[in-house]
């Protein structure tokens, strides 16, 4: 039996016969429409995400077998949390909250790729990923959520493999997400105000001195980088104005000679 394997990355539930999938399958004589339909059926749960797909084709019988990889745990967490990206400063800013049912769902989706020997251990692995993304679990930082898992707080849910949320829980999570976003914007405004005060106070000082002062005040690196270029541009502008002024004065000195 001669087997050809086609690897591709498709949008969950939205694969088409267009490149790169169609042209790769065409020479193998397989029914592309059937392959695409089967892929979309198997990847429907990953709507909006890029999913790795492997198509094994028997070039003699034209029969095919499809195996679906899963997106990274981080991508699945973002989808469950309903946010585009994690926090740039996860130790300070939290972007969303997820419930243990959602963590269990992701752990089950990724179970073949996780190291844990049982579902409880795999749940803790997924919670650990939430930690680096600034995503709360059950309203708590990941470290505390893992402690709750260890103490058996979620044993019932894990044993029953609960993965569904009630409408009330979904509504509550949306409200929490909005609240976290407002808090993050408020902190950002405070950091920016403090940074601008430091820029004014240390005007003329070296950039590394200003950056250190900002860092000592707890201003995140991302905001420091945003504020500093503006200050450096101002300094560059002042330098150019000074050069222009000197250039205008030169002819006057020549006339005196």
C-alpha positions in Angstrom: 0.0 0.0 0.0 1.4 3.4 -1.1 0.6 6.2 1.3 1.0 9.9 0.8 0.7 12.3 3.7 -0.4 15.9 3.3 0.1 18.3 6.3 -1.7 21.6 6.3 -2.9 24.3 8.6 -6.6 25.2 8.3 -9.0 27.6 9.8 -11.2 25.6 12.2 -14.4 24.6 10.4 -13.6 26.6 7.3 -11.2 24.6 5.2 -11.5 25.0 1.5 -10.1 23.4 -1.7 -8.1 26.6 -2.2 -4.3 26.6 -1.7 -2.5 25.1 0.1 -4.8 22.1 0.7 -6.5 21.7 -2.7 -3.3 21.7 -4.8 -1.6 19.3 -2.4 -4.5 16.8 -2.6 -5.2 17.1 -6.3 -2.3 15.0 -7.7 -3.3 12.2 -5.3 -6.6 11.6 -7.0 -8.6 11.8 -3.8 -12.1 13.4 -3.7 -11.1 16.8 -2.4 -14.7 17.8 -1.6 -15.1 14.8 0.7 -11.8 15.5 2.4 -12.6 19.2 3.0 -16.1 18.3 4.4 -14.5 15.8 6.8 -11.9 18.2 7.9 -14.5 20.9 8.6 -16.6 18.4 10.6 -13.6 17.4 12.8 -12.4 21.0 13.3 -15.8 22.7 13.9 -15.0 23.1 17.6 -12.0 25.1 16.8 -13.8 27.9 15.0 -11.6 31.0 14.6 -8.3 29.1 15.2 -5.6 27.7 13.0 -5.6 23.9 13.3 -2.9 21.5 12.1 -4.4 18.7 9.9 -2.8 15.6 8.6 -4.4 13.7 5.6 -3.1 10.2 4.9 -4.1 9.0 1.4 -3.9 5.5 0.0 -2.8 6.3 -3.5 -4.1 2.9 -4.7 -7.6 2.8 -3.3 -7.9 6.6 -2.9 -9.2 6.1 0.7 -8.1 8.8 3.2 -7.7 9.2 6.9 -7.7 12.5 8.7 -6.1 13.3 12.0 -6.5 16.6 13.7 -3.9 18.3 15.8 -5.0 20.8 18.5 -4.1 24.4 18.7 -1.7 25.4 21.5 -3.2 25.5 25.0 -2.8 29.3 25.1 -5.0 29.7 22.0 -7.7 27.5 23.5 -7.6 29.5 26.7 -8.0 32.8 24.8 -11.0 31.3 22.9 -12.6 30.3 26.2 -11.9 33.6 27.8 -13.2 35.5 24.8 -10.1 37.8 24.5 -7.7 38.4 21.6 -4.5 38.2 23.6 -3.1 37.7 27.1 -1.8 40.4 29.4 1.5 42.1 28.7 2.0 42.4 32.4 0.4 39.2 33.8 1.7 39.8 37.3 -0.2 43.1 37.5 -3.0 43.1 34.9 -5.6 40.4 34.5 -7.5 40.4 31.2 -10.2 37.8 31.8 -11.6 35.1 34.2 -12.4 31.5 33.3 -14.2 28.8 35.3 -13.0 25.3 36.2 -15.4 23.8 33.6 -13.6 25.6 30.8 -10.2 24.5 32.2 -11.4 20.9 32.2 -12.7 21.3 28.6 -9.3 22.5 27.4 -7.5 19.8 29.4 -9.6 17.1 27.7 -9.0 18.6 24.3 -5.3 18.6 24.9 -5.0 15.5 27.0 -2.8 13.6 24.5 -0.3 16.5 24.5 -0.2 17.0 28.3 2.2 15.3 30.7 -0.2 14.8 33.6 -1.0 11.1 34.4 -4.7 11.9 35.1 -7.2 14.7 34.4 -6.6 16.5 37.7 -2.9 16.8 36.9 -3.7 18.0 33.3 -6.1 20.6 34.7 -3.3 22.0 36.8 -1.1 22.2 33.7 -3.7 24.3 31.9 -4.1 26.5 34.9 -0.4 27.0 34.9 -0.6 28.4 31.3 -3.3 30.9 32.5 -0.7 32.3 34.9 1.6 33.6 32.2 -1.4 35.1 30.3 -2.9 37.2 33.1 -6.1 35.1 33.2 -7.9 34.3 36.4 -9.4 31.0 37.2 -12.5 31.0 39.3 -11.8 34.7 40.2 -8.4 33.8 41.5 -4.8 34.1 40.3 -3.5 30.8 38.8 -1.3 30.0 41.7 -4.2 30.1 44.2 -6.4 28.1 41.8 -3.8 25.3 41.6 -3.8 25.3 45.4 -7.6 24.9 45.4 -7.3 22.0 43.0 -4.7 20.3 45.2 -7.0 20.8 48.2 -9.8 19.0 46.4 -12.1 22.0 45.8 -12.8 20.9 42.2 -12.7 17.2 42.7 -16.4 16.8 41.9 -16.3 18.8 38.7 -13.1 17.0 37.5 -14.5 13.5 38.3 -17.7 14.3 36.4 -15.7 16.0 33.6 -18.0 19.0 33.6 -17.3 21.3 30.7 -20.5 23.3 30.1 -21.4 26.7 31.5 -24.8 27.9 32.4 -26.1 31.1 30.8 -25.8 32.8 34.2 -22.2 31.8 34.5 -21.5 33.1 31.0 -23.1 36.4 31.8 -21.1 36.7 35.0 -17.8 36.1 33.2 -18.6 38.8 30.6 -19.3 41.3 33.4 -16.1 40.3 35.1 -14.1 40.7 31.8 -15.5 44.3 31.4 -14.6 45.1 35.0 -11.0 43.8 34.6 -10.7 45.8 31.3 -11.8 49.0 33.1 -9.4 48.4 36.0 -6.6 47.8 33.6 -7.3 51.1 31.7 -7.4 53.0 35.0 -4.0 51.6 36.1 -2.6 52.4 32.6 -3.8 56.0 32.9 -2.2 56.2 36.3 1.1 54.8 35.1 1.2 57.2 32.1 0.5 60.2 34.4 3.3 59.2 36.7 5.6 58.6 33.8 5.0 62.0 32.4 5.6 63.6 35.8 9.0 61.8 35.9 9.8 63.0 32.4 9.1 66.6 33.4 11.0 66.3 36.7 14.1 64.7 35.0 14.1 66.7 31.8 17.5 66.9 30.4 18.7 63.8 32.3 20.1 60.7 30.5 17.5 58.2 29.2 18.7 55.4 31.5 18.3 57.6 34.5 14.7 58.4 33.5 13.9 54.7 32.7 15.3 53.6 36.1 13.1 56.1 37.9 10.0 54.9 36.1 10.9 51.3 36.8 11.3 52.1 40.5 7.8 53.5 40.5 6.5 50.2 39.1 5.7 51.4 35.6 5.6 48.5 33.2 8.3 48.3 30.6 5.8 48.5 27.8 4.5 51.9 29.0 8.1 53.1 29.6 9.0 52.3 26.0 5.9 54.1 24.8 6.7 57.2 26.8 10.4 57.5 26.2 10.4 57.8 22.4 8.2 60.9 22.7 10.8 62.4 25.0 13.7 61.4 22.8 11.9 63.0 19.8 11.5 66.2 21.7 15.2 66.2 22.6 16.1 65.6 19.0 13.8 68.4 17.8 15.4 70.8 20.3 18.9 69.8 19.0 17.8 70.5 15.4 16.5 73.9 16.4 19.8 74.7 18.1 21.7 73.7 14.9 19.4 76.0 12.8 20.0 78.9 15.2 23.8 78.4 15.0 23.7 78.2 11.2 21.8 81.6 11.0 24.5 83.3 13.3 27.5 82.2 11.1 26.9 84.8 8.3 26.8 87.7 10.8 30.3 86.8 12.1 31.6 86.7 8.5 30.3 90.2 7.8 32.1 91.5 10.9 35.4 90.2 9.5 
